[in-house]
Amino acid sequence: MRYGFCTGFATTPIFTFDIPLIKDVIASGYDYAELPLIALESAEESDIISLSSWFTAPVMCNLFPGSLSLYSGRKPIIDYLSRMLPRASRLGVKHIVFGSGKARTYPGSLSCEEAYDMLVALIRTIIAPMAEDNGITILIEPLSSGECNIINTVEEGSRLVTDVSHPAFSLMADLLHMQNNGENPAILEEVLPLIKHVHIAEKDRALPADGFSDYTASGLSILESMGYDGDISYETVDGDKQKALELMKSII
């Protein structure tokens, strides 16, 4: 198992490119720093070359920026992925988390069924094939209902993975979103074969210091008992990263 720390919520402003934070994550004992893909959008080619000379990561998050609606035409999506996926590949990334709540929130002009069918088609014909061409698998992230109006539960995420049915598309689980939605952590037992990555955070994106909440501890214990051996990352604000890593390792 590899342990990581997402830099997105720990930067000011959030989701920016912070080299000192990346170095601090590694110095704190984590196996990798999980960067937001969107943070690389404004990077210069020299930045990517410099970063790739010393940094690799198995996973990134935040696939799409909020300014890019997934229901307003395919060309902007293709253009964006054509720029960003090769950059991620050059940094050794094999998985990218598809949260992107604003980008995937469907407008009121569409029904939920119409939006779902459009999302399935977009992933199956554009997003997953382009990721596969770059050696990357996309992982859908079920999000809190207050952040997005489609694919909110792990159960819904597993259905989407089944309906897309593409080798470069699978599932991840975020215990904070699961808790916010009131989802029973036992669902992890049913969908574990699809889960390739896990995020954890406490309420208000807090980094735990002295112990996990009952919900987080329950989810981690289920993953441990089921033999989960994928990557797992804190997605929190900054704090005592070394102490938090020791706490995580004490459970899983």
DAJOLIN-V653438 format. One record per helix or strand. SS is the DSSP state (h for helix, s for strand). FROM is the first residue (numbers start at 1). TO is the last residue. Records with the same first field share a line. If there is no record, write none. Layout:
BEGIN
SS->FROM-TO + FROM-TO
END
This chain:
BEGIN
s->3-6 + 32-34 + 36-36 + 59-61 + 95-98 + 137-141 + 169-174 + 195-200 + 202-202 + 206-206 + 231-234
h->8-10 + 19-27 + 37-40 + 45-52 + 75-90 + 101-104 + 112-133 + 154-164 + 175-180 + 187-194 + 203-205 + 214-225 + 241-251
END
